[in-house]
Amino acid sequence: MMFWYDYYYIILVVPAIILSIIAQAKVKSTYNKYSRVSNAKRITGAQAAYNVLAHYGITDVKIECGHGRLSDHYDPRGNVIRLSPEVYSGASVASIGIACHEAGHAAQHAQNYVPIKVRNLILPVANFGSSAGVLIAVLGYFMGFGFLVDLGIILFAAVVIFQLVTLPIEFNASSRALRVIDETGMLHDEERNGAKKVLTAAAMTYVASLLVSLMSLIRLILRTNRRR
């Protein structure tokens, strides 16, 4: 009954969640498709990541084989790129795209890419806001404490800002990856297009997540303003 009463959730958040589910399905299907397409030069993901690092003159970043499927990431604290087993040793078009993308993140850190600095400043507040922002706003809503409502909204807004700043970081890492692929000739044209499709699908999941958070923030503002 409460679900149907909250029409802001239905008209704002539910469509965003559906788009997020579609984006997740798209990235999985695209990855599955191009993980079965081997690159002609038989370059592995680990070798591709090394090529990107070498292109930027980066010599202090390690490349390791991690655990789990699609667990690929760059860890700036350990200065290491961890690639999932099938990406690390795989020679698929998808492996090349993902490995180069993670190496692109390493290049961003090496070159002090400004959006990363901004995101790091927001991170502590965003982490707290993601777990406590809505709770604080709801408590303030039912207790009639307007300052708590405003605090909760501000904290949750930090989550939205964090995700917004993340978008250029992800798109830039993919742009760096594709640029190095082109300049080094790691992939042929059709293979390169496949890698781009994998990276584009992955980027859309970040866009969808941002949309869900933004619609949730708008819903929170509308619900609390209606009460006040």
KOLNUTOR-107965 format. One line per 8 residues: for each residue x, y, z of C-alpha. Coordinates in steps of 0.001 Angstrom, whole numbers. Example, Ala and Ser with C-alpha at 12.3 -4.5 7.8 and 13.67 -1.06 7.14 Angstrom:
BEGIN
12300/-4500/7800; 13670/-1060/7140
//
This chain:
BEGIN
0/0/0; 2824/2399/927; 4583/1522/-2357; 1627/2664/-4409; 1183/5729/-2230; 4740/6863/-2993; 4044/7864/-6578; 7297/9847/-6715
9103/6525/-6443; 6997/5038/-9212; 7375/7875/-11705; 10969/8846/-10932; 12991/5999/-9434; 11413/2908/-10991; 12106/3969/-14624; 15721/4765/-13658
16099/1344/-12023; 14724/-325/-15162; 17258/1566/-17295; 20007/491/-14894; 18990/-3153/-15219; 18981/-2814/-19006; 22455/-1234/-18902; 23783/-4068/-16732
22314/-6646/-19108; 23805/-4807/-22085; 27321/-4749/-20655; 27146/-8461/-19855; 25865/-9412/-23297; 28415/-7179/-25053; 31241/-8549/-22941; 30132/-12140/-23535
30015/-11518/-27286; 33469/-9987/-27619; 35099/-12241/-25033; 34641/-14973/-27658; 36405/-12919/-30366; 40195/-13309/-30286; 42431/-10527/-31520; 44562/-11395/-34544
47861/-10604/-32807; 47009/-12816/-29808; 47856/-10028/-27374; 46729/-10816/-23842; 45070/-8357/-21500; 48204/-8181/-19353; 50331/-7357/-22390; 47821/-4742/-23542
47855/-3041/-20127; 51649/-3037/-20202; 51572/-1419/-23647; 49417/1417/-22344; 51696/1964/-19358; 54742/1965/-21633; 53034/4453/-23948; 52704/6891/-21041
56174/6134/-19701; 54815/4582/-16513; 57225/2081/-14947; 56119/1857/-11303; 52679/245/-11752; 52382/-3524/-11353; 49974/-5714/-13302; 48558/-8658/-11374
46052/-11423/-11944; 43153/-10913/-9567; 40149/-13044/-8640; 36584/-13156/-9856; 34890/-12384/-13141; 34847/-8730/-14246; 36724/-7710/-11094; 39200/-5610/-13066
40348/-2380/-11411; 43270/-77/-10787; 44287/284/-7133; 46059/3643/-6654; 46990/2769/-3065; 48999/-265/-4105; 49841/1219/-7504; 48699/-1994/-9139
46336/-3004/-11932; 44423/-6152/-11014; 42861/-7965/-13939; 40398/-10832/-13686; 41913/-14166/-14824; 40128/-14247/-18175; 41182/-10676/-18935; 44750/-11074/-17637
45599/-14114/-19757; 42837/-13857/-22361; 43480/-12633/-25882; 39925/-11585/-26658; 38873/-8194/-27988; 36978/-7617/-24723; 40095/-8398/-22673; 42132/-5829/-24576
39508/-3104/-24127; 39076/-3702/-20399; 42800/-4034/-19658; 43626/-848/-21572; 40811/977/-19759; 42261/83/-16351; 45717/1129/-17522; 44081/4382/-18599
43136/4955/-14964; 46762/4406/-13972; 47775/7032/-16541; 45230/9462/-15065; 46778/9112/-11617; 50296/9427/-13006; 49338/12675/-14730; 47348/14058/-11769
44091/14149/-13700; 42024/16894/-12009; 38611/15119/-11823; 40252/12360/-9770; 41459/14932/-7236; 37938/16378/-7054; 36414/12928/-6606; 38862/12083/-3821
37826/15242/-1967; 34163/14273/-2190; 34712/10576/-1381; 34536/10698/2472; 31293/12695/2460; 29842/10544/-341; 30637/7337/1545; 28865/8621/4636
26006/10069/2607; 25356/6810/770; 24784/4959/4027; 23308/7659/6264; 21944/10459/4071; 18492/9017/3419; 18186/7696/6982; 18941/11120/8473
16480/12819/6102; 13742/10297/6925; 14321/10671/10673; 14113/14416/10338; 10978/14027/8225; 9083/12003/10838; 10482/13870/13865; 9720/17254/12327
13339/18420/12464; 13902/20425/9318; 17646/20765/9859; 18015/16968/9860; 16066/16736/6619; 18324/19333/5011; 21450/17600/6330; 20321/14251/4955
19567/15780/1559; 22986/17463/1452; 24736/14214/2360; 22863/12263/-297; 23524/15041/-2827; 27227/14396/-2251; 26664/10866/-3571; 25127/12258/-6744
27984/14736/-7180; 30513/11928/-6639; 28882/9831/-9350; 28682/12847/-11659; 32419/13513/-11270; 33090/9817/-11894; 31619/10003/-15416; 34405/12059/-17040
36965/9869/-15287; 35499/6711/-16805; 34993/8213/-20256; 38516/9639/-20241; 40040/6279/-19264; 38242/4651/-22204; 39355/7469/-24509; 42955/6961/-23436
42608/3216/-23970; 41260/3558/-27509; 43831/6188/-28401; 46725/3920/-27397; 45103/974/-29189; 44984/3097/-32341; 48496/4495/-32021; 50130/1150/-31249
48061/-896/-33681; 47147/-3501/-31087; 43818/-4196/-32781; 42561/-4143/-36348; 39641/-1844/-37209; 36844/-4369/-36593; 38492/-5565/-33385; 38916/-1989/-32227
35216/-1323/-32827; 34379/-4356/-30695; 36576/-3101/-27855; 34903/306/-28089; 31456/-1293/-27820; 32529/-3112/-24646; 33837/107/-23096; 30776/2112/-24152
28419/-464/-22638; 30403/-389/-19396; 30300/3413/-19308; 26513/3365/-19663; 26240/1505/-16353; 27810/4535/-14649; 25340/6825/-16401; 22452/4610/-15286
23695/4537/-11678; 23922/8310/-11676; 20362/8522/-12992; 19055/6244/-10219; 20776/8335/-7545; 19630/11611/-9095; 16003/10470/-9302; 16214/9218/-5709
17521/12617/-4615; 14730/14448/-6451; 12176/12097/-4901; 13613/12740/-1441; 13432/16500/-1939; 9863/16360/-3255; 8643/14096/-455; 10168/16195/2315
9099/19496/791; 5557/18161/484; 5520/17331/4189; 6927/20747/5110
//
